[in-house]
Amino acid sequence: MKNQAWWFLIALILVTATGYAQVRGGMLNPAVDVPSKPFSYFWHPTDVIGALYAPVATEVTPEGYLYTGFGELMFFVGNPPESVNQRIKTLHKGYLPIVEYDVEHSGVRYRFRMFGADLGGGMAGVPINFVEVEMRNGAKETRTAFLSSAYRFRPPMNGVNSEADYRFEQRFDLMPPKFTEGNTTFNKSWKYSLTRNALLRDDRVLYLFPDQPEPHQTNLSLMDTGFRKYRYLNGRIAGGRDSQSPPDPHTPMGVVTYAIHLDPGASRSLVFKIPLAPVPLHSDEMRQLEAADYNEQFQRTTAEWEDRVGKNPRLRFPEQKVQDFLLANTVWDLLAIDKRGDDYVPNVNKFQYHTYYGGCDTAHMMVALDYMGLQDIARKALLYSVKAQDPSGAFVTDKQKLGDYEIYESFGYALWGWGRHYQLTRDSEFLKQIYPGVVRGIGWLEGVTKTDPLGLIPAMVDVPDDAGLSGVHQTGQNLWILVGLRNAVSLADAIGNGSDAERFRAIEKSYRAAFDKQLATQTAKTGGYIPPALDQTLGGNDWDNMLLLYPEPLFEPFDPRVTSSIRKARQGYLEGILSYVLPIAVGKKGEDYEFDTVARLHYWHTQDHSENALVRGGAEDQEAAVRDLYACLLHTTSTHAPQEFGTYPWSDRDIVGHDILPDGPASGKTIELLRNMLVREYGNDLYLYSALSPTWLQPGQAIVVDREPTTFGPISTTLRVNADGFQVTLSNEFRQAPARMLLRVPWFFDARHANADGRAAPIKNGHIEIAPATHTVVVQGRIRADVPALSFDHAVQEYKREYRARYAEFLRTGKIRR
């Protein structure tokens, strides 16, 4: 949904004008994947640091700098100075929003640690960034560690747009004017100066550097002291006014260099502070900045995020990448929420998608927060969509005119987010607050469908999205309408409004009939496959047309159309995930444009197929879901950040333009997948362990579900593996017991015998049906000998092996084998 017209046009200009800084079709030297470092798929990874609910945040750039939108703090090591450029970064404890990386130079290891903190007071909502650099001498003799810092407005640009490579446009409007006035656009008249511990720009503090130890040297810029004086050898001094202005926005200013002598094995740390927005000199905010203690803020930041996501997580997997991804992406989704006055505004991220999208996409993020036990936060953010709803009932984006509204799927997203939260919490006050929005939404839908000859929502014309279609009735949008209608009915039932419930059911029935009629016309042409469009074409990218069994079961699991659609879409997988075409102009011959037809990767719709597989549940489906999971995890950074879309397969592993990481819906949907692999509702039934990895069922390991919210109430269950099989213990707090509880026997496991609370439990169709009050299930058996090796580490090694082989071929032929 996020590819609205404005973003599409920016991306079009960017890619066609610059090729995003590379020649299309290249490959990286496989040496980019250092064996001793964690794997990071993307060539230019980015990270976010900030504070919970702060309306603005800071980017950790691909190089390892800090970019705020007002400028960026750079680092250099060695003498002469070499700019830090470390693409492999990690998170403190594997998942906290404290970014760490290290570089080695001349026997000295420089370890960087950076994070953001909200100091409150006058700096409330405008976080301060802290950077600690520890220098450790790993040589057997004394070394001098050279560390330099500098500040530039922005890096050099390779495009014709207004943004620098891999940077974003900050939301200056979300900060008080005292921070932004005169600081948001480059000004050649700016005056720079250095004090004993700060770089100033027009009497505003850009960053603080340590004055103990005293810097070895300070320069106005890397190759310029800034002083314009000359002393003749006979003593006379002459010259002009000192230089205080940079020649262009790319010049690193305020260069501060330290020379730290270190004995063998010794270390020394330096701390830098960079306010997200320049702070006026001699202000209360400046005094806050100076007084802020790194160690105190580090301990507070660590403790607060640990309390929020690290302690007693709802889901625990016995595979480090999986668990770290789960927690880190919970953090990324939290950092995407703004507190603006009394409102909690959900965004896709704090970068290029720092705006409200009518409830679209972010619904996945809020459901993920619900699943992770952060229901109070999800509640606050979901309530914003009531306030933001247009009086007509349409769920519009920020600053969008209703006449431009064609993001019809937001109806389904918003109502599903509301409905799912209520199902999990049974929060009656929440229901009362959102229900008027349900009624308004239905009113909007009734009105808009009356204008359409098919009785559906109108064709979407000029809002390019991932389906790549215009002027057609999109299948995915209509599936989202059906999802929304189902939730409208359930919410009307929940609030006890029988007349609304009856009316909503009639609307759902009528809409489904119109949808099925049009779908039948298309599937008659495709042989059963459900295409992205309901009319005019059988083409387009597979996208939301795959929402067949989740988030609502809109078809029977083994409907031939579902089977055909799954088969067809999976045939288009590349690098293990869903592919799609972004048909942008890449050239021109005469008066005709040439358009890109090479399939790219899509990182947050593969999970739709995985969810379908969980529902179908056969051995092949289970294995497919596990493979999907590892493919999704493969396509993340070493800090577990996922992307949205756009990379060419087996190519340069780069992002599209300024579509930078992390991507909230990719985070949310993968968290949903992980949760549903362990605990999943389907109608009135509750399924346990729908798909597991063989790596998780090694002797001595455990999979833990702790008070996980479900439609039926919280459930706790632990699966422990031993030499003879595994044991499942359960402790449920059901409000209403499910009709059935089904424990799925893993597809790779030969089960000889099972019992529940000491009584024999038959295994039928790969499931053990257990009573809701069951406490212990024991399954005897073993993992089959022919089970393929499946784990994140194995997926990485297989990818590297294949990439090396293709790279060797690329060097010979100059072409990429896709």
Helices and strands as residue ranges (DSSP letters): H 5-18, G 19-21, G 30-32, E 47-49, E 58-60, E 66-67, E 72-77, E 82-83, E 90-91, G 92-94, E 99-105, E 108-117, G 121-123, E 128-137, E 143-152, G 172-174, H 177-180, E 192-194, E 198-201, E 204-208, E 217-221, E 229-231, E 237-239, E 253-262, E 267-275, E 279-280, H 284-291, H 294-305, I 306-310, E 315-316, H 320-335, E 337-340, E 343-346, H 362-371, H 375-388, G 402-404, H 410-425, H 428-449, H 475-495, H 498-526, G 544-546, H 560-571, E 579-581, E 585-589, E 592-595, E 599-601, H 606-616, H 619-634, H 664-678, E 679-682, E 685-688, G 694-697, E 702-708, E 715-722, E 725-732, E 740-744, E 749-756, E 759-760, E 763-764, E 767-770, E 776-783, H 792-813
